[in-house]
Amino acid sequence: MTDLTTPDPNESPEGPESTAGPSVNPEGDASSASKTPIGRRRYLIVASAVVILLAAAISILFLMQRDAPLEAARQACGAGREDWAMLGDDGRSLTLRSVGEERTGLKLEQLQCYWTELKVPDAVIAQIDGTRALDGRQSGEWEDMRASWIYHPDSGLQMIITLSD
């Protein structure tokens, strides 16, 4: 039988580092302590750079989308024929032509789709609805857009929407 109180010569004796708790080697602690802040600083620098790059990318995308609401409305509402909903000025203007007694064009439902997509206020829509052939060219503004339009029963509504600078 083996005596449990006698140390086994094949086992390594427990050293002071395993019984003393935290390391008693002051040189080892100093080198690991000096490496930790550098690693943490690198992590913070990299994380900050990633956040800055993401913020810049989101800002660029937002600014690009600012110029694209007219194109987005055209995609959402359809154009029918090319001359019924024409983009111009590199996507900064949109000309809408509605159906009239003597001409084909966008139907009222399509015009309403454009007005909804472009967030045309009810007051401007009321002005459009109230326009007569004798009134000449009318205009309205909202947010960062401006519109002008004419109406005649024969040729329908012609509306030009532009993005403000």
VOBA-69237 format. One record per residue: residue in three letters; x, y, z of N, C-alpha, C in turn; residue number from 1. Coordinates in steps of 0.05 Angstrom, whole numbers, m for minus. Example, Ala and Ser with C-alpha at 12.3 -4.5 7.8 and 13.67 -1.06 7.14 Angstrom:
@type ALA&n.px 264&n.py m114&n.pz 156&ca.px 246&ca.py m90&ca.pz 156&c.px 264&c.py m66&c.pz 156&seq 1
@type SER&n.px 257&n.py m45&n.pz 142&ca.px 273&ca.py m21&ca.pz 143&c.px 258&c.py 1&c.pz 157&seq 2
This chain:
@type MET&n.px 16&n.py m24&n.pz 0&ca.px 0&ca.py 0&ca.pz 0&c.px 17&c.py 25&c.pz 0&seq 1
@type THR&n.px 4&n.py 45&n.pz m8&ca.px 19&ca.py 71&ca.pz m11&c.px 11&c.py 89&c.pz 13&seq 2
@type ASP&n.px 32&n.py 100&n.pz 24&ca.px 27&ca.py 119&ca.pz 45&c.px 21&c.py 146&c.pz 33&seq 3
@type LEU&n.px m3&n.py 157&n.pz 40&ca.px m11&ca.py 182&ca.pz 28&c.px 3&c.py 206&c.pz 39&seq 4
@type THR&n.px 16&n.py 204&n.pz 61&ca.px 30&ca.py 226&ca.pz 73&c.px 58&c.py 230&c.pz 62&seq 5
@type THR&n.px 68&n.py 209&n.pz 49&ca.px 95&ca.py 211&ca.pz 38&c.px 93&c.py 222&c.pz 9&seq 6
@type PRO&n.px 110&n.py 241&n.pz 3&ca.px 109&ca.py 253&ca.pz m25&c.px 119&c.py 232&c.pz m45&seq 7
@type ASP&n.px 107&n.py 232&n.pz m68&ca.px 115&ca.py 214&ca.pz m90&c.px 138&c.py 227&c.pz m104&seq 8
@type PRO&n.px 161&n.py 213&n.pz m108&ca.px 184&ca.py 226&ca.pz m121&c.px 179&c.py 232&c.pz m151&seq 9
@type ASN&n.px 159&n.py 219&n.pz m164&ca.px 153&ca.py 225&ca.pz m192&c.px 136&c.py 251&c.pz m195&seq 10
@type GLU&n.px 124&n.py 260&n.pz m174&ca.px 108&ca.py 285&ca.pz m176&c.px 126&c.py 308&c.pz m170&seq 11
@type SER&n.px 120&n.py 330&n.pz m184&ca.px 136&ca.py 354&ca.pz m178&c.px 124&c.py 367&c.pz m154&seq 12
@type PRO&n.px 142&n.py 376&n.pz m137&ca.px 131&ca.py 389&ca.pz m112&c.px 117&c.py 415&c.pz m120&seq 13
@type GLU&n.px 97&n.py 422&n.pz m104&ca.px 83&ca.py 447&ca.pz m109&c.px 102&c.py 469&c.pz m104&seq 14
@type GLY&n.px 104&n.py 487&n.pz m124&ca.px 123&ca.py 509&ca.pz m121&c.px 109&c.py 532&c.pz m107&seq 15
@type PRO&n.px 125&n.py 552&n.pz m100&ca.px 113&ca.py 575&ca.pz m86&c.px 93&c.py 590&c.pz m103&seq 16
@type GLU&n.px 95&n.py 589&n.pz m130&ca.px 76&ca.py 603&ca.pz m147&c.px 48&c.py 592&c.pz m146&seq 17
@type SER&n.px 45&n.py 565&n.pz m141&ca.px 19&ca.py 553&ca.pz m141&c.px 6&c.py 557&c.pz m114&seq 18
@type THR&n.px 21&n.py 561&n.pz m93&ca.px 10&ca.py 563&ca.pz m66&c.px 8&c.py 592&c.pz m58&seq 19
@type ALA&n.px 22&n.py 609&n.pz m69&ca.px 23&ca.py 637&ca.pz m60&c.px 0&c.py 654&c.pz m72&seq 20
@type GLY&n.px m16&n.py 644&n.pz m89&ca.px m37&ca.py 659&ca.pz m102&c.px m26&c.py 674&c.pz m126&seq 21
@type PRO&n.px m30&n.py 700&n.pz m127&ca.px m19&ca.py 716&ca.pz m149&c.px 11&c.py 713&c.pz m151&seq 22
@type SER&n.px 21&n.py 718&n.pz m174&ca.px 50&ca.py 715&ca.pz m180&c.px 67&c.py 731&c.pz m161&seq 23
@type VAL&n.px 88&n.py 719&n.pz m153&ca.px 107&ca.py 733&ca.pz m136&c.px 131&c.py 743&c.pz m152&seq 24
@type ASN&n.px 129&n.py 740&n.pz m178&ca.px 151&ca.py 749&ca.pz m195&c.px 145&c.py 778&c.pz m203&seq 25
@type PRO&n.px 159&n.py 797&n.pz m191&ca.px 152&ca.py 825&ca.pz m197&c.px 159&c.py 833&c.pz m225&seq 26
@type GLU&n.px 180&n.py 820&n.pz m237&ca.px 187&ca.py 826&ca.pz m265&c.px 165&c.py 817&c.pz m284&seq 27
@type GLY&n.px 154&n.py 794&n.pz m280&ca.px 133&ca.py 783&ca.pz m297&c.px 108&c.py 801&c.pz m295&seq 28
@type ASP&n.px 101&n.py 811&n.pz m272&ca.px 78&ca.py 828&ca.pz m269&c.px 82&c.py 855&c.pz m283&seq 29
@type ALA&n.px 106&n.py 865&n.pz m282&ca.px 111&ca.py 891&ca.pz m294&c.px 109&c.py 889&c.pz m324&seq 30
@type SER&n.px 119&n.py 868&n.pz m336&ca.px 118&ca.py 865&ca.pz m365&c.px 89&c.py 860&c.pz m375&seq 31
@type SER&n.px 74&n.py 844&n.pz m360&ca.px 46&ca.py 839&ca.pz m369&c.px 29&c.py 864&c.pz m364&seq 32
@type ALA&n.px 35&n.py 879&n.pz m343&ca.px 20&ca.py 904&ca.pz m338&c.px 25&c.py 925&c.pz m359&seq 33
@type SER&n.px 50&n.py 926&n.pz m369&ca.px 56&ca.py 946&ca.pz m390&c.px 45&c.py 938&c.pz m417&seq 34
@type LYS&n.px 40&n.py 912&n.pz m422&ca.px 29&ca.py 904&ca.pz m448&c.px m1&c.py 907&c.pz m449&seq 35
@type THR&n.px m14&n.py 905&n.pz m427&ca.px m43&ca.py 907&ca.pz m426&c.px m54&c.py 934&c.pz m435&seq 36
@type PRO&n.px m43&n.py 956&n.pz m425&ca.px m53&ca.py 982&ca.pz m435&c.px m48&c.py 986&c.pz m465&seq 37
@type ILE&n.px m25&n.py 977&n.pz m475&ca.px m19&ca.py 980&ca.pz m503&c.px m40&c.py 964&c.pz m520&seq 38
@type GLY&n.px m46&n.py 940&n.pz m512&ca.px m66&ca.py 924&ca.pz m526&c.px m93&c.py 937&c.pz m524&seq 39
@type ARG&n.px m100&n.py 948&n.pz m501&ca.px m126&ca.py 962&ca.pz m498&c.px m126&c.py 987&c.pz m515&seq 40
@type ARG&n.px m104&n.py 1002&n.pz m517&ca.px m103&ca.py 1026&ca.pz m533&c.px m106&c.py 1019&c.pz m563&seq 41
@type ARG&n.px m93&n.py 998&n.pz m572&ca.px m95&ca.py 989&ca.pz m599&c.px m124&c.py 982&c.pz m606&seq 42
@type TYR&n.px m137&n.py 967&n.pz m587&ca.px m165&ca.py 960&ca.pz m591&c.px m182&c.py 984&c.pz m593&seq 43
@type LEU&n.px m178&n.py 1004&n.pz m576&ca.px m194&ca.py 1028&ca.pz m577&c.px m189&c.py 1044&c.pz m602&seq 44
@type ILE&n.px m165&n.py 1045&n.pz m612&ca.px m158&ca.py 1059&ca.pz m636&c.px m172&c.py 1046&c.pz m660&seq 45
@type VAL&n.px m169&n.py 1019&n.pz m662&ca.px m182&ca.py 1005&ca.pz m683&c.px m212&c.py 1008&c.pz m682&seq 46
@type ALA&n.px m224&n.py 1005&n.pz m659&ca.px m253&ca.py 1007&ca.pz m656&c.px m262&c.py 1036&c.pz m663&seq 47
@type SER&n.px m247&n.py 1056&n.pz m655&ca.px m254&ca.py 1084&ca.pz m663&c.px m252&c.py 1088&c.pz m693&seq 48
@type ALA&n.px m232&n.py 1077&n.pz m705&ca.px m229&ca.py 1080&ca.pz m734&c.px m252&c.py 1066&c.pz m749&seq 49
@type VAL&n.px m260&n.py 1043&n.pz m739&ca.px m283&ca.py 1029&ca.pz m752&c.px m308&c.py 1045&c.pz m749&seq 50
@type VAL&n.px m313&n.py 1057&n.pz m725&ca.px m337&ca.py 1073&ca.pz m721&c.px m337&c.py 1098&c.pz m739&seq 51
@type ILE&n.px m314&n.py 1111&n.pz m741&ca.px m312&ca.py 1134&ca.pz m758&c.px m317&c.py 1127&c.pz m787&seq 52
@type LEU&n.px m305&n.py 1105&n.pz m797&ca.px m310&ca.py 1097&ca.pz m825&c.px m339&c.py 1090&c.pz m830&seq 53
@type LEU&n.px m352&n.py 1076&n.pz m811&ca.px m380&ca.py 1070&ca.pz m814&c.px m397&c.py 1095&c.pz m814&seq 54
@type ALA&n.px m391&n.py 1114&n.pz m797&ca.px m406&ca.py 1139&ca.pz m797&c.px m403&c.py 1154&c.pz m823&seq 55
@type ALA&n.px m378&n.py 1154&n.pz m834&ca.px m373&ca.py 1168&ca.pz m860&c.px m389&c.py 1154&c.pz m882&seq 56
@type ALA&n.px m389&n.py 1128&n.pz m882&ca.px m403&ca.py 1113&ca.pz m903&c.px m433&c.py 1118&c.pz m902&seq 57
@type ILE&n.px m444&n.py 1118&n.pz m878&ca.px m472&ca.py 1123&ca.pz m874&c.px m479&c.py 1151&c.pz m883&seq 58
@type SER&n.px m462&n.py 1171&n.pz m876&ca.px m467&ca.py 1198&ca.pz m884&c.px m467&c.py 1201&c.pz m915&seq 59
@type ILE&n.px m448&n.py 1188&n.pz m928&ca.px m447&ca.py 1189&ca.pz m957&c.px m471&c.py 1176&c.pz m969&seq 60
@type LEU&n.px m480&n.py 1154&n.pz m959&ca.px m504&ca.py 1141&ca.pz m969&c.px m528&c.py 1159&c.pz m965&seq 61
@type PHE&n.px m530&n.py 1172&n.pz m942&ca.px m552&ca.py 1189&ca.pz m936&c.px m553&c.py 1213&c.pz m956&seq 62
@type LEU&n.px m530&n.py 1225&n.pz m960&ca.px m528&ca.py 1247&ca.pz m979&c.px m535&c.py 1238&c.pz m1008&seq 63
@type MET&n.px m527&n.py 1214&n.pz m1015&ca.px m534&ca.py 1204&ca.pz m1042&c.px m564&c.py 1199&c.pz m1044&seq 64
@type GLN&n.px m576&n.py 1189&n.pz m1022&ca.px m605&ca.py 1184&ca.pz m1023&c.px m621&c.py 1210&c.pz m1023&seq 65
@type ARG&n.px m609&n.py 1232&n.pz m1013&ca.px m623&ca.py 1258&ca.pz m1014&c.px m629&c.py 1266&c.pz m1042&seq 66
@type ASP&n.px m611&n.py 1260&n.pz m1060&ca.px m614&ca.py 1268&ca.pz m1088&c.px m630&c.py 1248&c.pz m1104&seq 67
@type ALA&n.px m638&n.py 1226&n.pz m1092&ca.px m651&ca.py 1204&ca.pz m1107&c.px m681&c.py 1201&c.pz m1102&seq 68
@type PRO&n.px m695&n.py 1219&n.pz m1087&ca.px m724&ca.py 1214&ca.pz m1082&c.px m740&c.py 1214&c.pz m1107&seq 69
@type LEU&n.px m733&n.py 1230&n.pz m1127&ca.px m748&ca.py 1231&ca.pz m1152&c.px m746&c.py 1204&c.pz m1167&seq 70
@type GLU&n.px m721&n.py 1194&n.pz m1168&ca.px m717&ca.py 1168&ca.pz m1181&c.px m732&c.py 1146&c.pz m1166&seq 71
@type ALA&n.px m731&n.py 1147&n.pz m1139&ca.px m745&ca.py 1126&ca.pz m1123&c.px m775&c.py 1127&c.pz m1128&seq 72
@type ALA&n.px m786&n.py 1151&n.pz m1129&ca.px m815&ca.py 1154&ca.pz m1135&c.px m822&c.py 1143&c.pz m1162&seq 73
@type ARG&n.px m805&n.py 1148&n.pz m1181&ca.px m810&ca.py 1138&ca.pz m1209&c.px m809&c.py 1108&c.pz m1209&seq 74
@type GLN&n.px m791&n.py 1096&n.pz m1194&ca.px m790&ca.py 1066&ca.pz m1193&c.px m814&c.py 1055&c.pz m1178&seq 75
@type ALA&n.px m823&n.py 1069&n.pz m1158&ca.px m845&ca.py 1058&ca.pz m1142&c.px m872&c.py 1062&c.pz m1156&seq 76
@type CYS&n.px m875&n.py 1083&n.pz m1171&ca.px m901&ca.py 1089&ca.pz m1183&c.px m903&c.py 1083&c.pz m1213&seq 77
@type GLY&n.px m881&n.py 1077&n.pz m1225&ca.px m881&ca.py 1071&ca.pz m1254&c.px m883&c.py 1096&c.pz m1271&seq 78
@type ALA&n.px m876&n.py 1093&n.pz m1296&ca.px m876&ca.py 1116&ca.pz m1314&c.px m895&c.py 1113&c.pz m1337&seq 79
@type GLY&n.px m905&n.py 1089&n.pz m1341&ca.px m921&ca.py 1085&ca.pz m1365&c.px m902&c.py 1087&c.pz m1389&seq 80
@type ARG&n.px m906&n.py 1107&n.pz m1405&ca.px m887&ca.py 1113&ca.pz m1426&c.px m865&c.py 1132&c.pz m1415&seq 81
@type GLU&n.px m843&n.py 1133&n.pz m1428&ca.px m821&ca.py 1149&ca.pz m1420&c.px m828&c.py 1179&c.pz m1417&seq 82
@type ASP&n.px m845&n.py 1189&n.pz m1435&ca.px m851&ca.py 1218&ca.pz m1434&c.px m873&c.py 1225&c.pz m1414&seq 83
@type TRP&n.px m884&n.py 1205&n.pz m1400&ca.px m904&ca.py 1211&ca.pz m1380&c.px m891&c.py 1218&c.pz m1353&seq 84
@type ALA&n.px m868&n.py 1208&n.pz m1347&ca.px m853&ca.py 1214&ca.pz m1322&c.px m824&c.py 1214&c.pz m1330&seq 85
@type MET&n.px m814&n.py 1238&n.pz m1335&ca.px m786&ca.py 1241&ca.pz m1345&c.px m768&c.py 1253&c.pz m1323&seq 86
@type LEU&n.px m747&n.py 1239&n.pz m1318&ca.px m726&ca.py 1249&ca.pz m1300&c.px m707&c.py 1267&c.pz m1316&seq 87
@type GLY&n.px m698&n.py 1288&n.pz m1304&ca.px m679&ca.py 1306&ca.pz m1317&c.px m659&c.py 1317&c.pz m1297&seq 88
@type ASP&n.px m641&n.py 1332&n.pz m1308&ca.px m621&ca.py 1345&ca.pz m1291&c.px m607&c.py 1326&c.pz m1272&seq 89
@type ASP&n.px m599&n.py 1303&n.pz m1283&ca.px m585&ca.py 1283&ca.pz m1267&c.px m601&c.py 1274&c.pz m1243&seq 90
@type GLY&n.px m627&n.py 1270&n.pz m1247&ca.px m645&ca.py 1260&ca.pz m1225&c.px m654&c.py 1282&c.pz m1206&seq 91
@type ARG&n.px m650&n.py 1307&n.pz m1212&ca.px m658&ca.py 1329&ca.pz m1195&c.px m684&c.py 1342&c.pz m1203&seq 92
@type SER&n.px m695&n.py 1333&n.pz m1226&ca.px m722&ca.py 1343&ca.pz m1234&c.px m738&c.py 1320&c.pz m1246&seq 93
@type LEU&n.px m764&n.py 1322&n.pz m1243&ca.px m783&ca.py 1302&ca.pz m1253&c.px m807&c.py 1316&c.pz m1265&seq 94
@type THR&n.px m812&n.py 1310&n.pz m1290&ca.px m835&ca.py 1321&ca.pz m1304&c.px m857&c.py 1300&c.pz m1307&seq 95
@type LEU&n.px m880&n.py 1306&n.pz m1296&ca.px m903&ca.py 1287&ca.pz m1297&c.px m924&c.py 1298&c.pz m1317&seq 96
@type ARG&n.px m934&n.py 1281&n.pz m1334&ca.px m956&ca.py 1289&ca.pz m1352&c.px m979&c.py 1270&c.pz m1349&seq 97
@type SER&n.px m1002&n.py 1282&n.pz m1343&ca.px m1026&ca.py 1265&ca.pz m1339&c.px m1043&c.py 1263&c.pz m1364&seq 98
@type VAL&n.px m1062&n.py 1245&n.pz m1363&ca.px m1080&ca.py 1241&ca.pz m1385&c.px m1098&c.py 1266&c.pz m1388&seq 99
@type GLY&n.px m1104&n.py 1272&n.pz m1412&ca.px m1124&ca.py 1294&ca.pz m1418&c.px m1144&c.py 1283&c.pz m1439&seq 100
@type GLU&n.px m1162&n.py 1300&n.pz m1447&ca.px m1182&ca.py 1291&ca.pz m1466&c.px m1169&c.py 1285&c.pz m1493&seq 101
@type GLU&n.px m1147&n.py 1297&n.pz m1500&ca.px m1135&ca.py 1293&ca.pz m1526&c.px m1107&c.py 1281&c.pz m1524&seq 102
@type ARG&n.px m1099&n.py 1272&n.pz m1501&ca.px m1072&ca.py 1262&ca.pz m1497&c.px m1071&c.py 1240&c.pz m1476&seq 103
@type THR&n.px m1054&n.py 1221&n.pz m1480&ca.px m1050&ca.py 1200&ca.pz m1461&c.px m1029&c.py 1209&c.pz m1440&seq 104
@type GLY&n.px m1030&n.py 1197&n.pz m1417&ca.px m1011&ca.py 1204&ca.pz m1396&c.px m1017&c.py 1188&c.pz m1371&seq 105
@type LEU&n.px m1005&n.py 1197&n.pz m1349&ca.px m1009&ca.py 1183&ca.pz m1323&c.px m1038&c.py 1187&c.pz m1314&seq 106
@type LYS&n.px m1048&n.py 1166&n.pz m1302&ca.px m1075&ca.py 1167&ca.pz m1291&c.px m1074&c.py 1179&c.pz m1263&seq 107
@type LEU&n.px m1097&n.py 1187&n.pz m1253&ca.px m1098&ca.py 1200&ca.pz m1227&c.px m1086&c.py 1183&c.pz m1205&seq 108
@type GLU&n.px m1090&n.py 1157&n.pz m1206&ca.px m1079&ca.py 1139&ca.pz m1185&c.px m1048&c.py 1140&c.pz m1186&seq 109
@type GLN&n.px m1037&n.py 1142&n.pz m1210&ca.px m1008&ca.py 1143&ca.pz m1212&c.px m998&c.py 1170&c.pz m1201&seq 110
@type LEU&n.px m1012&n.py 1192&n.pz m1208&ca.px m1004&ca.py 1218&ca.pz m1197&c.px m1005&c.py 1218&c.pz m1167&seq 111
@type GLN&n.px m1026&n.py 1207&n.pz m1156&ca.px m1028&ca.py 1205&ca.pz m1127&c.px m1006&c.py 1189&c.pz m1114&seq 112
@type CYS&n.px m997&n.py 1168&n.pz m1128&ca.px m975&ca.py 1152&ca.pz m1119&c.px m950&c.py 1170&c.pz m1117&seq 113
@type TYR&n.px m944&n.py 1185&n.pz m1138&ca.px m921&ca.py 1204&ca.pz m1138&c.px m924&c.py 1223&c.pz m1115&seq 114
@type TRP&n.px m947&n.py 1235&n.pz m1111&ca.px m951&ca.py 1255&ca.pz m1090&c.px m946&c.py 1242&c.pz m1063&seq 115
@type THR&n.px m955&n.py 1218&n.pz m1059&ca.px m950&ca.py 1204&ca.pz m1034&c.px m921&c.py 1198&c.pz m1030&seq 116
@type GLU&n.px m908&n.py 1187&n.pz m1050&ca.px m879&ca.py 1180&ca.pz m1048&c.px m862&c.py 1205&c.pz m1043&seq 117
@type LEU&n.px m870&n.py 1228&n.pz m1054&ca.px m854&ca.py 1252&ca.pz m1052&c.px m864&c.py 1270&c.pz m1028&seq 118
@type LYS&n.px m883&n.py 1260&n.pz m1013&ca.px m893&ca.py 1273&ca.pz m989&c.px m903&c.py 1301&c.pz m995&seq 119
@type VAL&n.px m919&n.py 1304&n.pz m1017&ca.px m931&ca.py 1329&ca.pz m1024&c.px m952&c.py 1336&c.pz m1003&seq 120
@type PRO&n.px m951&n.py 1359&n.pz m991&ca.px m971&ca.py 1366&ca.pz m971&c.px m999&c.py 1368&c.pz m982&seq 121
@type ASP&n.px m1018&n.py 1364&n.pz m965&ca.px m1046&ca.py 1366&ca.pz m974&c.px m1053&c.py 1393&c.pz m985&seq 122
@type ALA&n.px m1041&n.py 1414&n.pz m974&ca.px m1047&ca.py 1441&ca.pz m984&c.px m1038&c.py 1445&c.pz m1013&seq 123
@type VAL&n.px m1015&n.py 1433&n.pz m1020&ca.px m1006&ca.py 1435&ca.pz m1048&c.px m1023&c.py 1418&c.pz m1066&seq 124
@type ILE&n.px m1031&n.py 1395&n.pz m1057&ca.px m1049&ca.py 1378&ca.pz m1073&c.px m1076&c.py 1392&c.pz m1077&seq 125
@type ALA&n.px m1086&n.py 1406&n.pz m1057&ca.px m1110&ca.py 1422&ca.pz m1060&c.px m1107&c.py 1444&c.pz m1081&seq 126
@type GLN&n.px m1084&n.py 1456&n.pz m1082&ca.px m1078&ca.py 1477&ca.pz m1102&c.px m1078&c.py 1464&c.pz m1130&seq 127
@type ILE&n.px m1066&n.py 1441&n.pz m1132&ca.px m1065&ca.py 1427&ca.pz m1158&c.px m1093&c.py 1420&c.pz m1167&seq 128
@type ASP&n.px m1109&n.py 1409&n.pz m1149&ca.px m1136&ca.py 1401&ca.pz m1155&c.px m1153&c.py 1425&c.pz m1163&seq 129
@type GLY&n.px m1147&n.py 1448&n.pz m1152&ca.px m1163&ca.py 1472&ca.pz m1158&c.px m1154&c.py 1488&c.pz m1182&seq 130
@type THR&n.px m1133&n.py 1479&n.pz m1195&ca.px m1122&ca.py 1494&ca.pz m1218&c.px m1140&c.py 1491&c.pz m1242&seq 131
@type ARG&n.px m1146&n.py 1514&n.pz m1255&ca.px m1162&ca.py 1515&ca.pz m1280&c.px m1143&c.py 1523&c.pz m1303&seq 132
@type ALA&n.px m1153&n.py 1518&n.pz m1327&ca.px m1137&ca.py 1525&ca.pz m1351&c.px m1130&c.py 1555&c.pz m1351&seq 133
@type LEU&n.px m1148&n.py 1572&n.pz m1341&ca.px m1144&ca.py 1601&ca.pz m1342&c.px m1123&c.py 1610&c.pz m1321&seq 134
@type ASP&n.px m1116&n.py 1593&n.pz m1302&ca.px m1099&ca.py 1602&ca.pz m1280&c.px m1070&c.py 1604&c.pz m1288&seq 135
@type GLY&n.px m1062&n.py 1592&n.pz m1310&ca.px m1034&ca.py 1593&ca.pz m1318&c.px m1017&c.py 1575&c.pz m1300&seq 136
@type ARG&n.px m991&n.py 1580&n.pz m1300&ca.px m973&ca.py 1563&ca.pz m1285&c.px m974&c.py 1570&c.pz m1255&seq 137
@type GLN&n.px m978&n.py 1549&n.pz m1239&ca.px m980&ca.py 1552&ca.pz m1210&c.px m955&c.py 1539&c.pz m1198&seq 138
@type SER&n.px m950&n.py 1544&n.pz m1172&ca.px m927&ca.py 1532&ca.pz m1159&c.px m932&c.py 1527&c.pz m1130&seq 139
@type GLY&n.px m916&n.py 1510&n.pz m1118&ca.px m917&ca.py 1504&ca.pz m1090&c.px m891&c.py 1492&c.pz m1081&seq 140
@type GLU&n.px m885&n.py 1494&n.pz m1055&ca.px m860&ca.py 1485&ca.pz m1044&c.px m866&c.py 1469&c.pz m1018&seq 141
@type TRP&n.px m848&n.py 1450&n.pz m1012&ca.px m849&ca.py 1434&ca.pz m988&c.px m821&c.py 1423&c.pz m983&seq 142
@type GLU&n.px m815&n.py 1418&n.pz m958&ca.px m789&ca.py 1407&ca.pz m950&c.px m767&c.py 1417&c.pz m968&seq 143
@type ASP&n.px m754&n.py 1399&n.pz m983&ca.px m732&ca.py 1407&ca.pz m1001&c.px m740&c.py 1404&c.pz m1031&seq 144
@type MET&n.px m766&n.py 1408&n.pz m1036&ca.px m776&ca.py 1405&ca.pz m1064&c.px m793&c.py 1429&c.pz m1071&seq 145
@type ARG&n.px m794&n.py 1434&n.pz m1097&ca.px m811&ca.py 1455&ca.pz m1109&c.px m825&c.py 1443&c.pz m1133&seq 146
@type ALA&n.px m850&n.py 1451&n.pz m1137&ca.px m865&ca.py 1442&ca.pz m1160&c.px m878&c.py 1465&c.pz m1174&seq 147
@type SER&n.px m880&n.py 1463&n.pz m1200&ca.px m897&ca.py 1482&ca.pz m1215&c.px m913&c.py 1465&c.pz m1235&seq 148
@type TRP&n.px m937&n.py 1475&n.pz m1242&ca.px m955&ca.py 1459&ca.pz m1259&c.px m974&c.py 1477&c.pz m1274&seq 149
@type ILE&n.px m983&n.py 1466&n.pz m1296&ca.px m1005&ca.py 1478&ca.pz m1312&c.px m1025&c.py 1456&c.pz m1317&seq 150
@type TYR&n.px m1050&n.py 1465&n.pz m1322&ca.px m1071&ca.py 1445&ca.pz m1328&c.px m1088&c.py 1456&c.pz m1351&seq 151
@type HIS&n.px m1095&n.py 1437&n.pz m1368&ca.px m1115&ca.py 1443&ca.pz m1389&c.px m1131&c.py 1417&c.pz m1393&seq 152
@type PRO&n.px m1157&n.py 1418&n.pz m1396&ca.px m1172&ca.py 1393&ca.pz m1399&c.px m1164&c.py 1377&c.pz m1423&seq 153
@type ASP&n.px m1155&n.py 1390&n.pz m1444&ca.px m1147&ca.py 1375&ca.pz m1469&c.px m1120&c.py 1361&c.pz m1465&seq 154
@type SER&n.px m1102&n.py 1374&n.pz m1452&ca.px m1075&ca.py 1363&ca.pz m1450&c.px m1069&c.py 1352&c.pz m1422&seq 155
@type GLY&n.px m1086&n.py 1356&n.pz m1403&ca.px m1082&ca.py 1345&ca.pz m1376&c.px m1063&c.py 1363&c.pz m1359&seq 156
@type LEU&n.px m1052&n.py 1351&n.pz m1339&ca.px m1034&ca.py 1365&ca.pz m1320&c.px m1005&c.py 1360&c.pz m1329&seq 157
@type GLN&n.px m990&n.py 1381&n.pz m1329&ca.px m961&ca.py 1379&ca.pz m1332&c.px m948&c.py 1391&c.pz m1307&seq 158
@type MET&n.px m934&n.py 1375&n.pz m1293&ca.px m922&ca.py 1383&ca.pz m1268&c.px m892&c.py 1378&c.pz m1268&seq 159
@type ILE&n.px m877&n.py 1398&n.pz m1260&ca.px m848&ca.py 1396&ca.pz m1258&c.px m840&c.py 1398&c.pz m1229&seq 160
@type ILE&n.px m827&n.py 1377&n.pz m1219&ca.px m818&ca.py 1376&ca.pz m1191&c.px m788&c.py 1377&c.pz m1191&seq 161
@type THR&n.px m777&n.py 1396&n.pz m1175&ca.px m748&ca.py 1398&ca.pz m1174&c.px m739&c.py 1397&c.pz m1144&seq 162
@type LEU&n.px m715&n.py 1387&n.pz m1141&ca.px m702&ca.py 1388&ca.pz m1114&c.px m690&c.py 1415&c.pz m1109&seq 163
@type SER&n.px m695&n.py 1426&n.pz m1086&ca.px m683&ca.py 1452&ca.pz m1079&c.px m653&c.py 1448&c.pz m1073&seq 164
@type ASP&n.px m638&n.py 1468&n.pz m1077&ca.px m609&ca.py 1467&ca.pz m1071&c.px m603&c.py 1472&c.pz m1042&seq 165
